[in-house]
Amino acid sequence: MASQEVLLAFVHAATQGSFSAAARKLGKSQSTISAAVASLEIDLNLSLFDRSSRKPALTLAGHVLLQRAEDILAATSRLEMSAAQLSEGVEPKLTVALSDTYQSDRFEAALQAFEQRYPDLELECLIAECDDLIALVQRGRAHLAFAEMQERYPPDLDSATVDEHTEIALFVAPTHPLACLRKIDRQTLQQHRELRLATIINPYEVRAQGRVWSAPSYLMLLEMAQGGFGWAPLPRWLVERFGAGTLQELKVRGWPRPVSVDALWSRLHPPGPAGRWLLDRMLE
């Protein structure tokens, strides 16, 4: 197999247009570049350059193998980068858990920068809410989480508030009886089915009054509301993206409700360098 130095000599000779230009680019002598290319041609039993003219030009075989050589060099560079990151303790996989209350341009921008910095690191995103999300971090299943702010967290978790806010409002299908009412109070709401968020870990933490259907995700509640089965508190961004025109917001005192977002991580299973880098970007 050709060495990286030989492939570099070939690629630069082809892209720079001459052996002398490749030599200047690589800080080598022209004879070194010529010898490297000749060695590669012998190993492959192919002529890569037509040397009949003053300026060597790629043969048809040379054009084909130039792309292959560039692919090998790019793969080698990624291999070396991944090995360097792993030797520095960078985690091979990062798992981030998100609440559907949180939709963020900041997060999308951070992921774009993350992809550039850690192109070969596996990233897993999970969707969970409340106690389910906290349990994922406590068990080490998720390294980071972004969730609706709570008054307190378990002692094994650390948190920091993200400088972003979202809103939750009440929604129903346009055909629901509540949709035609201008004034709605709590007593009126209790006369109709509530579509309520209930975690898998602790579904009965808060008992609702009246008729209730529940689900562990806001997206499932949105689909129930679209079906006309009841009213639901839903993140406004989720409705705008997935329920526009199919749901109507209710005007109720105290709603919509602003929601702050916390970043969470475990003190027992702290994120590695890549996780800390992403966390720092989110908290800037």
N, C-alpha and C positions, 0 to 999 in steps of 0.2 A: 504494500500500500504506500502511495506517495506521502511524503511528509508534508506537514503544514507549510514549511518554508518553500518547498518545491511548488506546491499549489499556489502560494502567494506570488512566487516569481512568474508563474504562468498567467495568472489572472491579471497582474499588474502589467505584464508585457502586452497582453491583449487589450486591456482598457486604456493604457497610456499610449499605445500606438507604436512603441519601439522598445527594444531591450535597454537602450541607454536611458530613456525616460523612466522605465521601471526601476533601473538601478538607482537613479537619483531619488525616486520616491521612497525606495526601501533603504537607502543609505548603503547600498552594496556596489560592487564593481560590475561593469557590464559583462565581464567574462564570467562572473559568478552567476548572473541571471541566465546567460546563454547556456552555461553548463547545466543549470537546474532544469531548464526547459528541454534541453537535449536528453537529459536523464529521464525525464517524464515520458518523452516520446519513445525512448527505448523500452521502458517498462510497459507502456501501453501498446507498443508495436504499431504506432500511428504517427503520421506527420500532422502536427498541430498548426504549423506555420508554413506558408509558401515563401521560401527565401529566394525565389528567382528574381525578384525586383529589389530595388535599393531598400525599400521599407517592407519588412516582413508583414504578411497579411494572414489572417486566420484561414485555414482550410475549412471545408464543410464539417469535417470531424472536429476541428478546433472549436467551431461555433457551438456544436452540440455539447462538447465536454466543458466549455467555459461555464455554462449554466450549472452543470453538475459540480464543477469545482467550487463555484460560488456557494452552492447549497451546502457542500461539505464544510467550507470555512465558516459559514453562518452557524451551522449545527455545532461545530467545534467551539465557537465563541459562546454559544448558549450553554454548552456543557461546562465550559470553564467557569462561566458566571454562576451557574447553579452550584457547582462544586465549591466555589469560593464562599457563596452565601451559606451553604450547609455547614462548611467548616467554621463559619463565624457564628453558628447557632441559629441561623434563620430556619424557622419551622417549614417543613415540606408542604404543609397544608394549613390554610387559615379558614376557620368557620365563623361566619358573622350571622347572628340572629337579629331579625328586624320585626318590629311591630308594624302593622298596617296603618297605625296612626301616623307613621313617619314617612313622608315623601319629601325628598330633599335634593335640590340641585347641587348642594354641597357634597352629598354622598356620591352622586354620579361623577362629579368632577374629581373627587378623591379616588374613585375607582379607576378613572382614566390615568391619573398620575401613578396609581399603584401598579397598573398593568405595564406601564413603561419601566418602572423600577424593578418589579419582580415578574418578568414575563412568563417564567416557567413554574411559578408557584401555583399550586392548586387552590382555588378559592371556592368555598361553598357558602351559599346564602340560604338561610332558613327563615320561615315565617312563623311567628308564634306571638302569643299575647300574655301579658300579666304573669301569673304564676308559672305558666308553661315556659315562658321565655326565661324567667329567673332560674327555673330548674335546669334548663339547658346549660346555663353558665355554671351553676353550682356543680353539675355532674362532669364538667369538662367537655361536654358535647359541643359547646360553642365557646370560642375564645373571647368574642366581643358581642355585645348586644346593644341595640338602640331601642329604647322603650319609653312609653308614657311615664312621666315622672311620678314617683310614689313618695309618700312621707318618710318611709324608712325601708331599709333593705336588710337582709340577713347579714350577720357580722362577717361572714366569709366573703362578701362581695364589696367591691369598691365602686364608686360612681363619680361622674362629673357631668355637669349640665351642658348640653350642646346649645349654642347660641342660635336656636331656631325654634319656631312655634308652629303649631298646626291647630286646626279647629275640628270639633265634632258637633254635628247638628242632628236634628231629628228629621227623618224622612219617611214618606209613605208613597205608595203607588197613587197615581192621579185618580184612580177609580175607588180608592179607599174612602169610607165615610168621613174620615178626619180631613181629607183634602179639601172639602168644601167649607170647612169652618174657619172663620176669621179669628175667633178668640178661643184659645185652648188652654185650659188649666190642668193641674195634676189630676183632679178628679175625672175630668173628661178623658184623659189618657188612660186611666185605669179601667175605663169601660171597654177598652179595646185591647187586643193582644199585643204584648210587648215582645219584640224580637231582641233577645238579650245575649250579650257575650258571656260565655261560661267556659272557663279553662278546663282542660282535661285533668290536670293535677288536682284541682280543688273546685269542682263545679258548683258546690253548694255553699261557697263562702258567703255570698250575699243572696238572701232569699227575697224574691220579688213578690209583690202583692198582685193578685189577679191572674189572668191567663198569661202564660209565658211559653214561648218557644225559644230554645237557645242553640248556640253553635260556638265552636272554639275559634272561629275566624270571622273578621268583618266582611270578607268577600262572600261568605255563605249567608250572612245576615242580609247583605245587599240583595242577593238573589231571592231570598225569602220575601223581602220587602217589595221587590219588583213583581212577585207573584201575588201581591195583595194580601198576604197573610197577617200583616200587622205593621206597627210602626217600629222604627229602629234608630238608635243613635249610631251614626256612621261618620267616619272621617270625610270631610268635605272634598278633599282631593280625590278620594276613591270614587265618590259619586260622580264628580266631574269627568273622571277618566272612563269609568265603566258603567255608569248609570245615567248619563246625560239624556234628558228627555223622557226617561222612564220612571223617574222619582220626583216627588215634590217636597220641598222643605216646609216643615211646620213652624209656625210662629208661636213659640212658647216662651214665657218669661224665664230667664236664666240660660237660654240657648240662643245661638251656638255657644259652646264652651271652649275656651282656649286651652290648649294642651302643650305643656313643655316636655322636652325630650331629654332623657338621661342616657349617657353611655355607661355600660356596666361591664365589669370584668371580675374574674375571680382572684382573690388573694392567694388561694391554694393552687390554682392552675393559671398563673398569669400568662398573658400573650407574649410571644417571642418578639424578636426584632421587627418582623414584618407587621405583626399585629400592633405593636407599639407605634410604628411609623404611621399606620392608618389611623390609629386613635389620635395621634398628635395632629394629623391633618384635619380631622373632624372637630378638634377642639380649638383650632387656631382662631 
